[in-house]
Amino acid sequence: MPIDSIWSYAPDVSHVQAQDLTGYTVLASDGTIGHVDRQADHHGMRHLVVDTGVWVFGRSVLVPVGVVAGIDSRERRISVSCTRAEVKAAPRFRTDSETMDPAYLGSVGEYYHRLPPRETPTG
């Protein structure tokens, strides 16, 4: 899979271009990560900023949409194809300005691109 694909929804993910995912619960393969705080598409690098709540207290994480394995609009849930530990180990997200920094986004994309593929969580 080319690294550019980490910034695009997989063809089998039912995502509508203008769909607002704010507030959706984000589930890793082994549990809840948090809720979508906002979504962005800077420099063609589409991603979600996820508020982790009490899991990683006071911290948000940036998740490229290429790891989204499924969207359940009725249940307002998003499944991602990685574990909680993998999300936590990603390059640290500190400020909103990083969502516009191509170097930071590139390091996040490279990190997620190197993760081994795995099964979709069943939720």
Backbone atoms as SQL, in Angstrom:
CREATE TABLE atoms (id INTEGER PRIMARY KEY, chain TEXT, resi INTEGER, resn TEXT, atom TEXT, x REAL, y REAL, z REAL);
INSERT INTO atoms VALUES
  (1, 'A', 1, 'MET', 'N', 0.852, -1.179, 0.000),
  (2, 'A', 1, 'MET', 'CA', 0.000, 0.000, 0.000),
  (3, 'A', 1, 'MET', 'C', 0.893, 1.235, 0.000),
  (4, 'A', 2, 'PRO', 'N', 0.681, 2.152, -0.948),
  (5, 'A', 2, 'PRO', 'CA', 1.483, 3.376, -0.974),
  (6, 'A', 2, 'PRO', 'C', 1.206, 4.242, 0.247),
  (7, 'A', 3, 'ILE', 'N', 2.215, 4.980, 0.683),
  (8, 'A', 3, 'ILE', 'CA', 2.055, 5.803, 1.898),
  (9, 'A', 3, 'ILE', 'C', 0.959, 6.852, 1.732),
  (10, 'A', 4, 'ASP', 'N', 0.739, 7.349, 0.513),
  (11, 'A', 4, 'ASP', 'CA', -0.317, 8.344, 0.296),
  (12, 'A', 4, 'ASP', 'C', -1.689, 7.811, 0.690),
  (13, 'A', 5, 'SER', 'N', -1.893, 6.500, 0.615),
  (14, 'A', 5, 'SER', 'CA', -3.205, 5.927, 0.916),
  (15, 'A', 5, 'SER', 'C', -3.546, 6.017, 2.398),
  (16, 'A', 6, 'ILE', 'N', -2.569, 6.293, 3.254),
  (17, 'A', 6, 'ILE', 'CA', -2.834, 6.439, 4.689),
  (18, 'A', 6, 'ILE', 'C', -3.713, 7.671, 4.943),
  (19, 'A', 7, 'TRP', 'N', -3.758, 8.585, 3.987),
  (20, 'A', 7, 'TRP', 'CA', -4.522, 9.833, 4.142),
  (21, 'A', 7, 'TRP', 'C', -5.873, 9.801, 3.427),
  (22, 'A', 8, 'SER', 'N', -6.264, 8.626, 2.908),
  (23, 'A', 8, 'SER', 'CA', -7.551, 8.490, 2.215),
  (24, 'A', 8, 'SER', 'C', -8.329, 7.340, 2.829),
  (25, 'A', 9, 'TYR', 'N', -9.639, 7.480, 2.880),
  (26, 'A', 9, 'TYR', 'CA', -10.470, 6.382, 3.362),
  (27, 'A', 9, 'TYR', 'C', -10.339, 5.201, 2.409),
  (28, 'A', 10, 'ALA', 'N', -10.311, 3.995, 2.951),
  (29, 'A', 10, 'ALA', 'CA', -10.266, 2.792, 2.126),
  (30, 'A', 10, 'ALA', 'C', -11.544, 2.716, 1.298),
  (31, 'A', 11, 'PRO', 'N', -11.446, 2.141, 0.084),
  (32, 'A', 11, 'PRO', 'CA', -12.621, 2.082, -0.791),
  (33, 'A', 11, 'PRO', 'C', -13.823, 1.369, -0.166),
  (34, 'A', 12, 'ASP', 'N', -13.586, 0.420, 0.738),
  (35, 'A', 12, 'ASP', 'CA', -14.689, -0.335, 1.332),
  (36, 'A', 12, 'ASP', 'C', -15.264, 0.317, 2.598),
  (37, 'A', 13, 'VAL', 'N', -14.753, 1.503, 2.968),
  (38, 'A', 13, 'VAL', 'CA', -15.279, 2.233, 4.125),
  (39, 'A', 13, 'VAL', 'C', -16.382, 3.163, 3.628),
  (40, 'A', 14, 'SER', 'N', -17.573, 3.019, 4.207),
  (41, 'A', 14, 'SER', 'CA', -18.713, 3.821, 3.745),
  (42, 'A', 14, 'SER', 'C', -18.663, 5.223, 4.362),
  (43, 'A', 15, 'HIS', 'N', -17.884, 6.093, 3.735),
  (44, 'A', 15, 'HIS', 'CA', -17.751, 7.468, 4.207),
  (45, 'A', 15, 'HIS', 'C', -18.248, 8.412, 3.133),
  (46, 'A', 16, 'VAL', 'N', -19.120, 9.313, 3.513),
  (47, 'A', 16, 'VAL', 'CA', -19.617, 10.325, 2.595),
  (48, 'A', 16, 'VAL', 'C', -18.721, 11.549, 2.755),
  (49, 'A', 17, 'GLN', 'N', -18.251, 12.101, 1.653),
  (50, 'A', 17, 'GLN', 'CA', -17.272, 13.192, 1.672),
  (51, 'A', 17, 'GLN', 'C', -17.599, 14.290, 2.687),
  (52, 'A', 18, 'ALA', 'N', -18.821, 14.766, 2.738),
  (53, 'A', 18, 'ALA', 'CA', -19.162, 15.885, 3.626),
  (54, 'A', 18, 'ALA', 'C', -19.644, 15.424, 5.004),
  (55, 'A', 19, 'GLN', 'N', -19.576, 14.127, 5.279),
  (56, 'A', 19, 'GLN', 'CA', -20.072, 13.588, 6.553),
  (57, 'A', 19, 'GLN', 'C', -19.278, 14.139, 7.731),
  (58, 'A', 20, 'ASP', 'N', -19.991, 14.678, 8.720),
  (59, 'A', 20, 'ASP', 'CA', -19.349, 15.205, 9.917),
  (60, 'A', 20, 'ASP', 'C', -19.228, 14.082, 10.944),
  (61, 'A', 21, 'LEU', 'N', -17.999, 13.724, 11.293),
  (62, 'A', 21, 'LEU', 'CA', -17.745, 12.631, 12.227),
  (63, 'A', 21, 'LEU', 'C', -17.489, 13.129, 13.644),
  (64, 'A', 22, 'THR', 'N', -17.608, 14.433, 13.871),
  (65, 'A', 22, 'THR', 'CA', -17.385, 15.006, 15.195),
  (66, 'A', 22, 'THR', 'C', -18.290, 14.323, 16.214),
  (67, 'A', 23, 'GLY', 'N', -17.701, 13.892, 17.330),
  (68, 'A', 23, 'GLY', 'CA', -18.446, 13.246, 18.392),
  (69, 'A', 23, 'GLY', 'C', -18.533, 11.740, 18.279),
  (70, 'A', 24, 'TYR', 'N', -18.166, 11.170, 17.147),
  (71, 'A', 24, 'TYR', 'CA', -18.206, 9.723, 16.980),
  (72, 'A', 24, 'TYR', 'C', -17.207, 9.071, 17.938),
  (73, 'A', 25, 'THR', 'N', -17.559, 7.928, 18.492),
  (74, 'A', 25, 'THR', 'CA', -16.661, 7.142, 19.329),
  (75, 'A', 25, 'THR', 'C', -15.676, 6.421, 18.419),
  (76, 'A', 26, 'VAL', 'N', -14.387, 6.401, 18.806),
  (77, 'A', 26, 'VAL', 'CA', -13.361, 5.740, 18.013),
  (78, 'A', 26, 'VAL', 'C', -12.904, 4.487, 18.759),
  (79, 'A', 27, 'LEU', 'N', -13.016, 3.338, 18.079),
  (80, 'A', 27, 'LEU', 'CA', -12.670, 2.046, 18.663),
  (81, 'A', 27, 'LEU', 'C', -11.453, 1.449, 17.989),
  (82, 'A', 28, 'ALA', 'N', -10.449, 1.093, 18.794),
  (83, 'A', 28, 'ALA', 'CA', -9.300, 0.338, 18.294),
  (84, 'A', 28, 'ALA', 'C', -9.674, -1.137, 18.331),
  (85, 'A', 29, 'SER', 'N', -8.778, -2.006, 17.880),
  (86, 'A', 29, 'SER', 'CA', -9.067, -3.438, 17.874),
  (87, 'A', 29, 'SER', 'C', -9.207, -3.998, 19.283),
  (88, 'A', 30, 'ASP', 'N', -8.719, -3.260, 20.297),
  (89, 'A', 30, 'ASP', 'CA', -8.758, -3.770, 21.671),
  (90, 'A', 30, 'ASP', 'C', -9.420, -2.815, 22.664),
  (91, 'A', 31, 'GLY', 'N', -10.241, -1.905, 22.184),
  (92, 'A', 31, 'GLY', 'CA', -10.963, -1.028, 23.097),
  (93, 'A', 31, 'GLY', 'C', -11.135, 0.385, 22.569),
  (94, 'A', 32, 'THR', 'N', -11.811, 1.196, 23.359),
  (95, 'A', 32, 'THR', 'CA', -12.128, 2.569, 22.965),
  (96, 'A', 32, 'THR', 'C', -10.911, 3.476, 23.091),
  (97, 'A', 33, 'ILE', 'N', -10.722, 4.337, 22.085),
  (98, 'A', 33, 'ILE', 'CA', -9.648, 5.338, 22.100),
  (99, 'A', 33, 'ILE', 'C', -10.193, 6.665, 22.615),
  (100, 'A', 34, 'GLY', 'N', -11.368, 7.056, 22.146),
  (101, 'A', 34, 'GLY', 'CA', -11.946, 8.342, 22.541),
  (102, 'A', 34, 'GLY', 'C', -13.029, 8.753, 21.574),
  (103, 'A', 35, 'HIS', 'N', -13.179, 10.068, 21.403),
  (104, 'A', 35, 'HIS', 'CA', -14.203, 10.634, 20.517),
  (105, 'A', 35, 'HIS', 'C', -13.555, 11.614, 19.547),
  (106, 'A', 36, 'VAL', 'N', -14.098, 11.675, 18.330),
  (107, 'A', 36, 'VAL', 'CA', -13.591, 12.611, 17.332),
  (108, 'A', 36, 'VAL', 'C', -13.882, 14.027, 17.797),
  (109, 'A', 37, 'ASP', 'N', -12.828, 14.809, 17.965),
  (110, 'A', 37, 'ASP', 'CA', -12.952, 16.212, 18.338),
  (111, 'A', 37, 'ASP', 'C', -13.165, 17.051, 17.079),
  (112, 'A', 38, 'ARG', 'N', -12.424, 16.716, 16.024),
  (113, 'A', 38, 'ARG', 'CA', -12.560, 17.404, 14.744),
  (114, 'A', 38, 'ARG', 'C', -11.878, 16.587, 13.653),
  (115, 'A', 39, 'GLN', 'N', -12.197, 16.933, 12.423),
  (116, 'A', 39, 'GLN', 'CA', -11.575, 16.296, 11.272),
  (117, 'A', 39, 'GLN', 'C', -10.973, 17.382, 10.404),
  (118, 'A', 40, 'ALA', 'N', -9.912, 17.030, 9.699),
  (119, 'A', 40, 'ALA', 'CA', -9.228, 18.047, 8.890),
  (120, 'A', 40, 'ALA', 'C', -8.632, 17.410, 7.644),
  (121, 'A', 41, 'ASP', 'N', -8.310, 18.262, 6.683),
  (122, 'A', 41, 'ASP', 'CA', -7.693, 17.811, 5.436),
  (123, 'A', 41, 'ASP', 'C', -6.704, 18.891, 4.998),
  (124, 'A', 42, 'HIS', 'N', -5.560, 18.943, 5.663),
  (125, 'A', 42, 'HIS', 'CA', -4.528, 19.914, 5.320),
  (126, 'A', 42, 'HIS', 'C', -3.471, 19.243, 4.457),
  (127, 'A', 43, 'HIS', 'N', -3.072, 19.915, 3.374),
  (128, 'A', 43, 'HIS', 'CA', -2.039, 19.410, 2.468),
  (129, 'A', 43, 'HIS', 'C', -2.432, 18.051, 1.884),
  (130, 'A', 44, 'GLY', 'N', -3.745, 17.790, 1.722),
  (131, 'A', 44, 'GLY', 'CA', -4.190, 16.502, 1.192),
  (132, 'A', 44, 'GLY', 'C', -4.006, 15.361, 2.173),
  (133, 'A', 45, 'MET', 'N', -3.767, 15.683, 3.432),
  (134, 'A', 45, 'MET', 'CA', -3.543, 14.676, 4.467),
  (135, 'A', 45, 'MET', 'C', -4.751, 14.668, 5.400),
  (136, 'A', 46, 'ARG', 'N', -5.756, 13.894, 5.013),
  (137, 'A', 46, 'ARG', 'CA', -7.021, 13.843, 5.756),
  (138, 'A', 46, 'ARG', 'C', -6.829, 13.053, 7.051),
  (139, 'A', 47, 'HIS', 'N', -7.318, 13.610, 8.159),
  (140, 'A', 47, 'HIS', 'CA', -7.116, 12.967, 9.458),
  (141, 'A', 47, 'HIS', 'C', -8.189, 13.368, 10.457),
  (142, 'A', 48, 'LEU', 'N', -8.222, 12.626, 11.556),
  (143, 'A', 48, 'LEU', 'CA', -9.135, 12.897, 12.660),
  (144, 'A', 48, 'LEU', 'C', -8.307, 13.259, 13.880),
  (145, 'A', 49, 'VAL', 'N', -8.751, 14.243, 14.636),
  (146, 'A', 49, 'VAL', 'CA', -8.148, 14.553, 15.930),
  (147, 'A', 49, 'VAL', 'C', -9.099, 13.953, 16.964),
  (148, 'A', 50, 'VAL', 'N', -8.564, 13.021, 17.756),
  (149, 'A', 50, 'VAL', 'CA', -9.382, 12.263, 18.700),
  (150, 'A', 50, 'VAL', 'C', -9.031, 12.667, 20.126),
  (151, 'A', 51, 'ASP', 'N', -10.047, 13.090, 20.867),
  (152, 'A', 51, 'ASP', 'CA', -9.894, 13.409, 22.279),
  (153, 'A', 51, 'ASP', 'C', -9.937, 12.087, 23.038),
  (154, 'A', 52, 'THR', 'N', -8.853, 11.764, 23.744),
  (155, 'A', 52, 'THR', 'CA', -8.756, 10.468, 24.417),
  (156, 'A', 52, 'THR', 'C', -9.423, 10.453, 25.781),
  (157, 'A', 53, 'GLY', 'N', -9.910, 11.592, 26.253),
  (158, 'A', 53, 'GLY', 'CA', -10.603, 11.631, 27.537),
  (159, 'A', 53, 'GLY', 'C', -9.718, 11.149, 28.672),
  (160, 'A', 54, 'VAL', 'N', -10.231, 10.230, 29.485),
  (161, 'A', 54, 'VAL', 'CA', -9.471, 9.756, 30.644),
  (162, 'A', 54, 'VAL', 'C', -8.449, 8.685, 30.290),
  (163, 'A', 55, 'TRP', 'N', -8.547, 8.107, 29.084),
  (164, 'A', 55, 'TRP', 'CA', -7.599, 7.051, 28.707),
  (165, 'A', 55, 'TRP', 'C', -6.159, 7.571, 28.707),
  (166, 'A', 56, 'VAL', 'N', -5.891, 8.650, 27.989),
  (167, 'A', 56, 'VAL', 'CA', -4.587, 9.323, 28.029),
  (168, 'A', 56, 'VAL', 'C', -4.918, 10.748, 28.450),
  (169, 'A', 57, 'PHE', 'N', -5.112, 10.941, 29.728),
  (170, 'A', 57, 'PHE', 'CA', -5.686, 12.166, 30.279),
  (171, 'A', 57, 'PHE', 'C', -5.068, 13.431, 29.690),
  (172, 'A', 58, 'GLY', 'N', -5.948, 14.323, 29.234),
  (173, 'A', 58, 'GLY', 'CA', -5.522, 15.625, 28.751),
  (174, 'A', 58, 'GLY', 'C', -4.797, 15.597, 27.421),
  (175, 'A', 59, 'ARG', 'N', -4.945, 14.522, 26.665),
  (176, 'A', 59, 'ARG', 'CA', -4.204, 14.410, 25.429),
  (177, 'A', 59, 'ARG', 'C', -5.127, 14.021, 24.276),
  (178, 'A', 60, 'SER', 'N', -4.843, 14.563, 23.131),
  (179, 'A', 60, 'SER', 'CA', -5.522, 14.153, 21.913),
  (180, 'A', 60, 'SER', 'C', -4.523, 13.417, 21.045),
  (181, 'A', 61, 'VAL', 'N', -5.032, 12.643, 20.095),
  (182, 'A', 61, 'VAL', 'CA', -4.178, 11.942, 19.142),
  (183, 'A', 61, 'VAL', 'C', -4.661, 12.262, 17.738),
  (184, 'A', 62, 'LEU', 'N', -3.744, 12.232, 16.797),
  (185, 'A', 62, 'LEU', 'CA', -4.067, 12.473, 15.401),
  (186, 'A', 62, 'LEU', 'C', -4.052, 11.125, 14.689),
  (187, 'A', 63, 'VAL', 'N', -5.149, 10.802, 14.010),
  (188, 'A', 63, 'VAL', 'CA', -5.294, 9.508, 13.346),
  (189, 'A', 63, 'VAL', 'C', -5.573, 9.734, 11.860),
  (190, 'A', 64, 'PRO', 'N', -4.679, 9.260, 10.970),
  (191, 'A', 64, 'PRO', 'CA', -4.955, 9.370, 9.535),
  (192, 'A', 64, 'PRO', 'C', -6.182, 8.532, 9.165),
  (193, 'A', 65, 'VAL', 'N', -6.996, 9.017, 8.233),
  (194, 'A', 65, 'VAL', 'CA', -8.225, 8.307, 7.878),
  (195, 'A', 65, 'VAL', 'C', -7.961, 6.969, 7.194),
  (196, 'A', 66, 'GLY', 'N', -6.742, 6.731, 6.736),
  (197, 'A', 66, 'GLY', 'CA', -6.415, 5.456, 6.096),
  (198, 'A', 66, 'GLY', 'C', -6.466, 4.274, 7.041),
  (199, 'A', 67, 'VAL', 'N', -6.443, 4.517, 8.354),
  (200, 'A', 67, 'VAL', 'CA', -6.556, 3.408, 9.318),
  (201, 'A', 67, 'VAL', 'C', -7.995, 3.186, 9.759),
  (202, 'A', 68, 'VAL', 'N', -8.923, 3.996, 9.228),
  (203, 'A', 68, 'VAL', 'CA', -10.345, 3.788, 9.531),
  (204, 'A', 68, 'VAL', 'C', -10.786, 2.520, 8.809),
  (205, 'A', 69, 'ALA', 'N', -11.281, 1.562, 9.601),
  (206, 'A', 69, 'ALA', 'CA', -11.712, 0.283, 9.041),
  (207, 'A', 69, 'ALA', 'C', -13.214, 0.229, 8.816),
  (208, 'A', 70, 'GLY', 'N', -13.953, 1.100, 9.500),
  (209, 'A', 70, 'GLY', 'CA', -15.397, 1.107, 9.325),
  (210, 'A', 70, 'GLY', 'C', -16.038, 2.290, 10.032),
  (211, 'A', 71, 'ILE', 'N', -17.170, 2.723, 9.496),
  (212, 'A', 71, 'ILE', 'CA', -17.944, 3.812, 10.096),
  (213, 'A', 71, 'ILE', 'C', -19.382, 3.332, 10.237),
  (214, 'A', 72, 'ASP', 'N', -19.886, 3.374, 11.457),
  (215, 'A', 72, 'ASP', 'CA', -21.271, 3.015, 11.722),
  (216, 'A', 72, 'ASP', 'C', -22.006, 4.306, 12.085),
  (217, 'A', 73, 'SER', 'N', -22.691, 4.884, 11.101),
  (218, 'A', 73, 'SER', 'CA', -23.366, 6.174, 11.304),
  (219, 'A', 73, 'SER', 'C', -24.525, 6.064, 12.289),
  (220, 'A', 74, 'ARG', 'N', -25.209, 4.936, 12.295),
  (221, 'A', 74, 'ARG', 'CA', -26.334, 4.760, 13.214),
  (222, 'A', 74, 'ARG', 'C', -25.864, 4.749, 14.668),
  (223, 'A', 75, 'GLU', 'N', -24.773, 4.022, 14.935),
  (224, 'A', 75, 'GLU', 'CA', -24.221, 3.925, 16.291),
  (225, 'A', 75, 'GLU', 'C', -23.223, 5.043, 16.601),
  (226, 'A', 76, 'ARG', 'N', -22.891, 5.852, 15.572),
  (227, 'A', 76, 'ARG', 'CA', -21.903, 6.935, 15.709),
  (228, 'A', 76, 'ARG', 'C', -20.568, 6.395, 16.221),
  (229, 'A', 77, 'ARG', 'N', -20.089, 5.338, 15.534),
  (230, 'A', 77, 'ARG', 'CA', -18.825, 4.701, 15.900),
  (231, 'A', 77, 'ARG', 'C', -17.919, 4.567, 14.689),
  (232, 'A', 78, 'ILE', 'N', -16.620, 4.723, 14.957),
  (233, 'A', 78, 'ILE', 'CA', -15.591, 4.534, 13.939),
  (234, 'A', 78, 'ILE', 'C', -14.648, 3.454, 14.452),
  (235, 'A', 79, 'SER', 'N', -14.372, 2.448, 13.621),
  (236, 'A', 79, 'SER', 'CA', -13.408, 1.416, 13.972),
  (237, 'A', 79, 'SER', 'C', -12.106, 1.705, 13.244),
  (238, 'A', 80, 'VAL', 'N', -10.981, 1.549, 13.945),
  (239, 'A', 80, 'VAL', 'CA', -9.673, 1.713, 13.313),
  (240, 'A', 80, 'VAL', 'C', -8.920, 0.391, 13.377),
  (241, 'A', 81, 'SER', 'N', -8.016, 0.191, 12.434),
  (242, 'A', 81, 'SER', 'CA', -7.319, -1.082, 12.296),
  (243, 'A', 81, 'SER', 'C', -5.982, -1.097, 13.031),
  (244, 'A', 82, 'CYS', 'N', -5.983, -0.609, 14.262),
  (245, 'A', 82, 'CYS', 'CA', -4.771, -0.646, 15.080),
  (246, 'A', 82, 'CYS', 'C', -5.177, -0.795, 16.542),
  (247, 'A', 83, 'THR', 'N', -4.202, -1.044, 17.390),
  (248, 'A', 83, 'THR', 'CA', -4.478, -1.227, 18.811),
  (249, 'A', 83, 'THR', 'C', -4.364, 0.105, 19.546),
  (250, 'A', 84, 'ARG', 'N', -4.863, 0.108, 20.777),
  (251, 'A', 84, 'ARG', 'CA', -4.735, 1.293, 21.621),
  (252, 'A', 84, 'ARG', 'C', -3.264, 1.638, 21.839),
  (253, 'A', 85, 'ALA', 'N', -2.430, 0.643, 22.076),
  (254, 'A', 85, 'ALA', 'CA', -1.000, 0.884, 22.308),
  (255, 'A', 85, 'ALA', 'C', -0.344, 1.495, 21.079),
  (256, 'A', 86, 'GLU', 'N', -0.735, 1.039, 19.892),
  (257, 'A', 86, 'GLU', 'CA', -0.168, 1.601, 18.659),
  (258, 'A', 86, 'GLU', 'C', -0.574, 3.061, 18.496),
  (259, 'A', 87, 'VAL', 'N', -1.809, 3.388, 18.805),
  (260, 'A', 87, 'VAL', 'CA', -2.257, 4.778, 18.718),
  (261, 'A', 87, 'VAL', 'C', -1.496, 5.630, 19.730),
  (262, 'A', 88, 'LYS', 'N', -1.350, 5.117, 20.934),
  (263, 'A', 88, 'LYS', 'CA', -0.658, 5.862, 21.993),
  (264, 'A', 88, 'LYS', 'C', 0.819, 6.092, 21.655),
  (265, 'A', 89, 'ALA', 'N', 1.428, 5.161, 20.918),
  (266, 'A', 89, 'ALA', 'CA', 2.851, 5.252, 20.569),
  (267, 'A', 89, 'ALA', 'C', 3.125, 6.119, 19.336),
  (268, 'A', 90, 'ALA', 'N', 2.080, 6.599, 18.683),
  (269, 'A', 90, 'ALA', 'CA', 2.253, 7.442, 17.486),
  (270, 'A', 90, 'ALA', 'C', 2.944, 8.745, 17.865),
  (271, 'A', 91, 'PRO', 'N', 3.537, 9.442, 16.875),
  (272, 'A', 91, 'PRO', 'CA', 4.146, 10.742, 17.178),
  (273, 'A', 91, 'PRO', 'C', 3.171, 11.628, 17.943),
  (274, 'A', 92, 'ARG', 'N', 3.642, 12.188, 19.022),
  (275, 'A', 92, 'ARG', 'CA', 2.784, 12.922, 19.961),
  (276, 'A', 92, 'ARG', 'C', 2.174, 14.171, 19.329),
  (277, 'A', 93, 'PHE', 'N', 0.884, 14.339, 19.529),
  (278, 'A', 93, 'PHE', 'CA', 0.148, 15.502, 19.058),
  (279, 'A', 93, 'PHE', 'C', 0.093, 16.501, 20.202),
  (280, 'A', 94, 'ARG', 'N', 0.599, 17.724, 19.954),
  (281, 'A', 94, 'ARG', 'CA', 0.655, 18.720, 21.019),
  (282, 'A', 94, 'ARG', 'C', -0.233, 19.932, 20.777),
  (283, 'A', 95, 'THR', 'N', -0.198, 20.465, 19.559),
  (284, 'A', 95, 'THR', 'CA', -0.933, 21.700, 19.284),
  (285, 'A', 95, 'THR', 'C', -1.663, 21.625, 17.945),
  (286, 'A', 96, 'ASP', 'N', -2.701, 22.445, 17.821),
  (287, 'A', 96, 'ASP', 'CA', -3.454, 22.476, 16.576),
  (288, 'A', 96, 'ASP', 'C', -2.612, 22.875, 15.378),
  (289, 'A', 97, 'SER', 'N', -1.551, 23.654, 15.601),
  (290, 'A', 97, 'SER', 'CA', -0.722, 24.071, 14.472),
  (291, 'A', 97, 'SER', 'C', -0.056, 22.866, 13.797),
  (292, 'A', 98, 'GLU', 'N', 0.096, 21.773, 14.527),
  (293, 'A', 98, 'GLU', 'CA', 0.711, 20.581, 13.932),
  (294, 'A', 98, 'GLU', 'C', -0.173, 19.963, 12.856),
  (295, 'A', 99, 'THR', 'N', -1.488, 20.203, 12.921),
  (296, 'A', 99, 'THR', 'CA', -2.359, 19.641, 11.889),
  (297, 'A', 99, 'THR', 'C', -2.117, 20.301, 10.541),
  (298, 'A', 100, 'MET', 'N', -1.385, 21.420, 10.547),
  (299, 'A', 100, 'MET', 'CA', -1.058, 22.110, 9.301),
  (300, 'A', 100, 'MET', 'C', 0.419, 21.999, 8.955),
  (301, 'A', 101, 'ASP', 'N', 1.185, 21.255, 9.725),
  (302, 'A', 101, 'ASP', 'CA', 2.623, 21.110, 9.517),
  (303, 'A', 101, 'ASP', 'C', 2.897, 19.851, 8.691),
  (304, 'A', 102, 'PRO', 'N', 3.296, 20.016, 7.417),
  (305, 'A', 102, 'PRO', 'CA', 3.523, 18.846, 6.562),
  (306, 'A', 102, 'PRO', 'C', 4.580, 17.882, 7.122),
  (307, 'A', 103, 'ALA', 'N', 5.585, 18.384, 7.824),
  (308, 'A', 103, 'ALA', 'CA', 6.621, 17.503, 8.379),
  (309, 'A', 103, 'ALA', 'C', 6.040, 16.631, 9.496),
  (310, 'A', 104, 'TYR', 'N', 5.258, 17.243, 10.387),
  (311, 'A', 104, 'TYR', 'CA', 4.630, 16.472, 11.457),
  (312, 'A', 104, 'TYR', 'C', 3.659, 15.449, 10.874),
  (313, 'A', 105, 'LEU', 'N', 2.795, 15.893, 9.960),
  (314, 'A', 105, 'LEU', 'CA', 1.843, 14.982, 9.344),
  (315, 'A', 105, 'LEU', 'C', 2.566, 13.842, 8.624),
  (316, 'A', 106, 'GLY', 'N', 3.674, 14.163, 7.995),
  (317, 'A', 106, 'GLY', 'CA', 4.469, 13.129, 7.320),
  (318, 'A', 106, 'GLY', 'C', 4.994, 12.084, 8.285),
  (319, 'A', 107, 'SER', 'N', 5.455, 12.527, 9.459),
  (320, 'A', 107, 'SER', 'CA', 5.966, 11.564, 10.445),
  (321, 'A', 107, 'SER', 'C', 4.834, 10.686, 10.979),
  (322, 'A', 108, 'VAL', 'N', 3.647, 11.259, 11.163),
  (323, 'A', 108, 'VAL', 'CA', 2.485, 10.477, 11.600),
  (324, 'A', 108, 'VAL', 'C', 2.116, 9.457, 10.517),
  (325, 'A', 109, 'GLY', 'N', 2.077, 9.907, 9.268),
  (326, 'A', 109, 'GLY', 'CA', 1.742, 9.014, 8.158),
  (327, 'A', 109, 'GLY', 'C', 2.722, 7.859, 8.036),
  (328, 'A', 110, 'GLU', 'N', 4.014, 8.158, 8.159),
  (329, 'A', 110, 'GLU', 'CA', 5.022, 7.094, 8.088),
  (330, 'A', 110, 'GLU', 'C', 4.844, 6.098, 9.223),
  (331, 'A', 111, 'TYR', 'N', 4.561, 6.577, 10.434),
  (332, 'A', 111, 'TYR', 'CA', 4.362, 5.701, 11.583),
  (333, 'A', 111, 'TYR', 'C', 3.199, 4.733, 11.318),
  (334, 'A', 112, 'TYR', 'N', 2.044, 5.263, 10.968),
  (335, 'A', 112, 'TYR', 'CA', 0.874, 4.411, 10.753),
  (336, 'A', 112, 'TYR', 'C', 1.048, 3.499, 9.542),
  (337, 'A', 113, 'HIS', 'N', 1.744, 3.972, 8.524),
  (338, 'A', 113, 'HIS', 'CA', 1.982, 3.166, 7.323),
  (339, 'A', 113, 'HIS', 'C', 2.805, 1.917, 7.652),
  (340, 'A', 114, 'ARG', 'N', 3.696, 2.013, 8.634),
  (341, 'A', 114, 'ARG', 'CA', 4.564, 0.882, 9.009),
  (342, 'A', 114, 'ARG', 'C', 3.867, -0.144, 9.898),
  (343, 'A', 115, 'LEU', 'N', 2.703, 0.169, 10.440),
  (344, 'A', 115, 'LEU', 'CA', 2.011, -0.778, 11.312),
  (345, 'A', 115, 'LEU', 'C', 1.561, -2.000, 10.520),
  (346, 'A', 116, 'PRO', 'N', 1.612, -3.169, 11.152),
  (347, 'A', 116, 'PRO', 'CA', 1.168, -4.381, 10.448),
  (348, 'A', 116, 'PRO', 'C', -0.344, -4.362, 10.246),
  (349, 'A', 117, 'PRO', 'N', -0.813, -4.861, 9.099),
  (350, 'A', 117, 'PRO', 'CA', -2.261, -4.916, 8.883),
  (351, 'A', 117, 'PRO', 'C', -2.891, -5.921, 9.855),
  (352, 'A', 118, 'ARG', 'N', -4.114, -5.670, 10.246),
  (353, 'A', 118, 'ARG', 'CA', -4.812, -6.612, 11.144),
  (354, 'A', 118, 'ARG', 'C', -6.292, -6.629, 10.848),
  (355, 'A', 119, 'GLU', 'N', -6.962, -7.503, 11.547),
  (356, 'A', 119, 'GLU', 'CA', -8.404, -7.681, 11.363),
  (357, 'A', 119, 'GLU', 'C', -9.170, -6.440, 11.827),
  (358, 'A', 120, 'THR', 'N', -10.319, -6.232, 11.229),
  (359, 'A', 120, 'THR', 'CA', -11.217, -5.144, 11.611),
  (360, 'A', 120, 'THR', 'C', -11.883, -5.485, 12.937),
  (361, 'A', 121, 'PRO', 'N', -11.945, -4.531, 13.880),
  (362, 'A', 121, 'PRO', 'CA', -12.656, -4.809, 15.130),
  (363, 'A', 121, 'PRO', 'C', -14.146, -4.995, 14.868),
  (364, 'A', 122, 'THR', 'N', -14.770, -5.803, 15.686),
  (365, 'A', 122, 'THR', 'CA', -16.200, -6.064, 15.497),
  (366, 'A', 122, 'THR', 'C', -17.062, -5.133, 16.319),
  (367, 'A', 123, 'GLY', 'N', -16.461, -4.363, 17.247),
  (368, 'A', 123, 'GLY', 'CA', -17.179, -3.357, 17.997),
  (369, 'A', 123, 'GLY', 'C', -17.972, -3.953, 19.101);
